[in-house]
């Protein structure tokens, strides 16, 4: 059983909405509640985001306690809402 007192605010919200079955073992962006967490600060160079903005990676995209992707804040916000980091193209 998952210790809910050790979860962060967004993780706890996702756990309450989606349940804690398989928490931290299996995560799916389609089947579980998506949420974001900031990355810990570390020394050295940071990877660049692949959403197209060129900013450094600052957040991780989580589902069911498992990290599924990493991107900039805008990219992860887009991923939480739509399931895709890159913006959708509406014209050819």
C-alpha atoms as an extended CHARMM CRD file, in Angstrom:
* protein
*
        92  EXT
         1         1  UNK       CA              0.0000000000        0.0000000000        0.0000000000  PROA      1               0.0000000000
         2         2  UNK       CA              1.2420000000        3.4670000000       -0.8550000000  PROA      2               0.0000000000
         3         3  UNK       CA              2.0040000000        5.8410000000        2.0210000000  PROA      3               0.0000000000
         4         4  UNK       CA             -0.1220000000        8.8360000000        1.0360000000  PROA      4               0.0000000000
         5         5  UNK       CA              1.5270000000       11.1280000000        3.5940000000  PROA      5               0.0000000000
         6         6  UNK       CA              4.7890000000       11.0380000000        1.5830000000  PROA      6               0.0000000000
         7         7  UNK       CA              3.2220000000       12.1390000000       -1.7110000000  PROA      7               0.0000000000
         8         8  UNK       CA              3.4190000000       15.6910000000       -3.0060000000  PROA      8               0.0000000000
         9         9  UNK       CA              0.3520000000       17.8640000000       -3.5450000000  PROA      9               0.0000000000
        10        10  UNK       CA             -0.1400000000       17.0450000000       -7.2340000000  PROA      10              0.0000000000
        11        11  UNK       CA              0.7090000000       13.3620000000       -6.7780000000  PROA      11              0.0000000000
        12        12  UNK       CA             -1.7800000000       13.0830000000       -3.9200000000  PROA      12              0.0000000000
        13        13  UNK       CA             -4.4760000000       14.7300000000       -6.0320000000  PROA      13              0.0000000000
        14        14  UNK       CA             -3.8260000000       12.2790000000       -8.8820000000  PROA      14              0.0000000000
        15        15  UNK       CA             -3.8330000000        9.3300000000       -6.4650000000  PROA      15              0.0000000000
        16        16  UNK       CA             -7.1720000000       10.3810000000       -4.9970000000  PROA      16              0.0000000000
        17        17  UNK       CA             -8.7530000000       10.8200000000       -8.4390000000  PROA      17              0.0000000000
        18        18  UNK       CA             -7.2740000000        7.7310000000      -10.1140000000  PROA      18              0.0000000000
        19        19  UNK       CA             -6.5780000000        5.3130000000       -7.2700000000  PROA      19              0.0000000000
        20        20  UNK       CA             -3.3090000000        3.9130000000       -5.9070000000  PROA      20              0.0000000000
        21        21  UNK       CA             -3.3660000000        0.4490000000       -7.4580000000  PROA      21              0.0000000000
        22        22  UNK       CA              0.0870000000       -0.2040000000       -8.9600000000  PROA      22              0.0000000000
        23        23  UNK       CA              1.3450000000        3.2070000000       -7.7850000000  PROA      23              0.0000000000
        24        24  UNK       CA              5.0130000000        3.6910000000       -8.6920000000  PROA      24              0.0000000000
        25        25  UNK       CA              5.1660000000        0.4250000000      -10.6570000000  PROA      25              0.0000000000
        26        26  UNK       CA              3.1130000000        0.9730000000      -13.8000000000  PROA      26              0.0000000000
        27        27  UNK       CA              2.1000000000        4.2660000000      -15.3900000000  PROA      27              0.0000000000
        28        28  UNK       CA              0.1710000000        4.9490000000      -18.5880000000  PROA      28              0.0000000000
        29        29  UNK       CA             -0.5490000000        8.3660000000      -20.0530000000  PROA      29              0.0000000000
        30        30  UNK       CA             -3.8640000000        7.0810000000      -21.4240000000  PROA      30              0.0000000000
        31        31  UNK       CA             -5.1020000000        5.0320000000      -18.4570000000  PROA      31              0.0000000000
        32        32  UNK       CA             -3.9010000000        7.1240000000      -15.4820000000  PROA      32              0.0000000000
        33        33  UNK       CA             -4.1810000000       10.7520000000      -14.3360000000  PROA      33              0.0000000000
        34        34  UNK       CA             -1.3020000000       12.8450000000      -15.7570000000  PROA      34              0.0000000000
        35        35  UNK       CA              0.4240000000       15.4590000000      -13.5750000000  PROA      35              0.0000000000
        36        36  UNK       CA              3.7300000000       17.3600000000      -13.4450000000  PROA      36              0.0000000000
        37        37  UNK       CA              6.5360000000       17.7500000000      -10.9240000000  PROA      37              0.0000000000
        38        38  UNK       CA              9.5390000000       20.0890000000      -11.0610000000  PROA      38              0.0000000000
        39        39  UNK       CA             12.9540000000       18.4940000000      -11.5010000000  PROA      39              0.0000000000
        40        40  UNK       CA             15.5060000000       18.7920000000       -8.7230000000  PROA      40              0.0000000000
        41        41  UNK       CA             18.2380000000       21.3520000000       -9.3720000000  PROA      41              0.0000000000
        42        42  UNK       CA             21.5240000000       19.7940000000      -10.3950000000  PROA      42              0.0000000000
        43        43  UNK       CA             24.9120000000       21.0580000000      -11.4190000000  PROA      43              0.0000000000
        44        44  UNK       CA             26.1070000000       21.1860000000      -14.9760000000  PROA      44              0.0000000000
        45        45  UNK       CA             24.3320000000       21.5180000000      -18.2590000000  PROA      45              0.0000000000
        46        46  UNK       CA             20.6650000000       20.7080000000      -18.5880000000  PROA      46              0.0000000000
        47        47  UNK       CA             19.1840000000       18.9590000000      -21.5750000000  PROA      47              0.0000000000
        48        48  UNK       CA             17.1690000000       21.0270000000      -24.0220000000  PROA      48              0.0000000000
        49        49  UNK       CA             13.4410000000       20.5210000000      -24.3800000000  PROA      49              0.0000000000
        50        50  UNK       CA             12.2620000000       18.6780000000      -27.4780000000  PROA      50              0.0000000000
        51        51  UNK       CA              8.9490000000       20.5640000000      -27.8160000000  PROA      51              0.0000000000
        52        52  UNK       CA             10.6480000000       23.0650000000      -30.1110000000  PROA      52              0.0000000000
        53        53  UNK       CA             11.2060000000       25.9860000000      -27.7280000000  PROA      53              0.0000000000
        54        54  UNK       CA             14.9020000000       25.2990000000      -27.0180000000  PROA      54              0.0000000000
        55        55  UNK       CA             14.5420000000       25.9530000000      -23.2690000000  PROA      55              0.0000000000
        56        56  UNK       CA             16.1420000000       23.6340000000      -20.7080000000  PROA      56              0.0000000000
        57        57  UNK       CA             14.2130000000       20.6770000000      -19.3010000000  PROA      57              0.0000000000
        58        58  UNK       CA             12.7170000000       21.7850000000      -15.9530000000  PROA      58              0.0000000000
        59        59  UNK       CA              9.7410000000       19.4820000000      -15.2530000000  PROA      59              0.0000000000
        60        60  UNK       CA              8.8140000000       15.8270000000      -15.4850000000  PROA      60              0.0000000000
        61        61  UNK       CA              5.5110000000       14.3710000000      -16.5910000000  PROA      61              0.0000000000
        62        62  UNK       CA              4.1720000000       11.7560000000      -14.1960000000  PROA      62              0.0000000000
        63        63  UNK       CA              1.3330000000        9.2360000000      -14.2650000000  PROA      63              0.0000000000
        64        64  UNK       CA              0.5600000000        6.8360000000      -11.3950000000  PROA      64              0.0000000000
        65        65  UNK       CA              3.8310000000        7.7550000000       -9.6400000000  PROA      65              0.0000000000
        66        66  UNK       CA              6.0250000000        6.9200000000      -12.6630000000  PROA      66              0.0000000000
        67        67  UNK       CA              7.9850000000        9.4960000000      -14.6790000000  PROA      67              0.0000000000
        68        68  UNK       CA              6.9840000000        9.1840000000      -18.3410000000  PROA      68              0.0000000000
        69        69  UNK       CA              8.5420000000       12.2730000000      -19.9410000000  PROA      69              0.0000000000
        70        70  UNK       CA             10.6300000000       15.3790000000      -19.2480000000  PROA      70              0.0000000000
        71        71  UNK       CA             10.3000000000       18.8000000000      -20.8760000000  PROA      71              0.0000000000
        72        72  UNK       CA             10.0960000000       22.5270000000      -20.1670000000  PROA      72              0.0000000000
        73        73  UNK       CA              7.2280000000       23.8750000000      -18.0700000000  PROA      73              0.0000000000
        74        74  UNK       CA              5.1480000000       24.7980000000      -21.1280000000  PROA      74              0.0000000000
        75        75  UNK       CA              5.7170000000       21.3920000000      -22.7480000000  PROA      75              0.0000000000
        76        76  UNK       CA              4.7310000000       19.4910000000      -19.6090000000  PROA      76              0.0000000000
        77        77  UNK       CA              1.6440000000       21.6640000000      -19.1050000000  PROA      77              0.0000000000
        78        78  UNK       CA              0.6570000000       20.8410000000      -22.6810000000  PROA      78              0.0000000000
        79        79  UNK       CA              1.3400000000       17.1210000000      -22.0400000000  PROA      79              0.0000000000
        80        80  UNK       CA             -0.8390000000       17.0880000000      -18.8980000000  PROA      80              0.0000000000
        81        81  UNK       CA             -3.7640000000       18.5900000000      -20.8360000000  PROA      81              0.0000000000
        82        82  UNK       CA             -3.4530000000       16.7700000000      -24.1860000000  PROA      82              0.0000000000
        83        83  UNK       CA             -1.0270000000       13.8670000000      -23.7560000000  PROA      83              0.0000000000
        84        84  UNK       CA              1.4610000000       15.3380000000      -26.2670000000  PROA      84              0.0000000000
        85        85  UNK       CA              4.4230000000       17.6550000000      -25.5620000000  PROA      85              0.0000000000
        86        86  UNK       CA              4.6410000000       19.1740000000      -29.0260000000  PROA      86              0.0000000000
        87        87  UNK       CA              1.9250000000       21.6200000000      -30.1360000000  PROA      87              0.0000000000
        88        88  UNK       CA             -0.7860000000       20.3010000000      -32.4390000000  PROA      88              0.0000000000
        89        89  UNK       CA             -0.6870000000       21.5290000000      -36.0390000000  PROA      89              0.0000000000
        90        90  UNK       CA             -4.0750000000       22.6770000000      -37.2920000000  PROA      90              0.0000000000
        91        91  UNK       CA             -3.0240000000       23.6600000000      -40.8100000000  PROA      91              0.0000000000
        92        92  UNK       CA             -0.9760000000       21.7480000000      -43.4410000000  PROA      92              0.0000000000
